């Protein structure tokens, strides 16, 4: 009986370990920062309620939430999928903290005009932080989520079944990316964008076709081409 209980406990621990690992991989492959999403609720009240009405009393009431939201964002860690944006993130977090400090100072100064200006700057710094980690195109973000798992987990781990499944998914994401259109403010980049997107589509096609071979080196090399072409496309939109 005791042996049975011991085995059961071990199996439960292993099961929970697998679940936690799976959840961590999902979090690492998601380009979101929960603290930033939570702080957006505060910023929305400032920008869409208090600021348009010049309700400085409300702005002062929101100060504790501004301080908490700023502290939570500053303490947040970027998911692994955003590691290349760490420097830009850190720079923008610094700007957000400066804006929050001015907001606090203005709230205590009794100068309503200064507080309204500080609220406007805080909103701008928050938006800058959001833009620092979120791509211009949702389709590009969705594509990268699949590419991330392939590049950092499935191919290095020689998980061929997952590689084949993800290659098919990557092809689907590429189809959606091919149908995506740039926002108006980036229309001047359209020719360069289309050329880079075509190169990425070609490398994705070659990679997907190559997964059937089972040749680990060939698959890895093909994925390197996909990754390089993705980075080139992303750089155009920065």
Secondary structure, DSSP 8 states (H G I E B T S, - for coil): -HHHHHHHHHHHHHHHHHHHHHHHHHHHTS---HHHHHHHHHHHHIIIIIHHHT-HHHHHHTHHHHHHHHHHHHH----GGGGGGHHHHHHHHHHHHHHHHHHHHHHHHT-HHHHHHHHHHHHHHHHHHHHHHS-S-HHHHHHHHHHHHIIIIITTTT-HHHHHHHHHHHHHHHHHHHH----GGGGGGHHHHHHHHHHHHHHHHHHHHHGGG--HHHHHHHHHHHHHHHHHHHHHT-
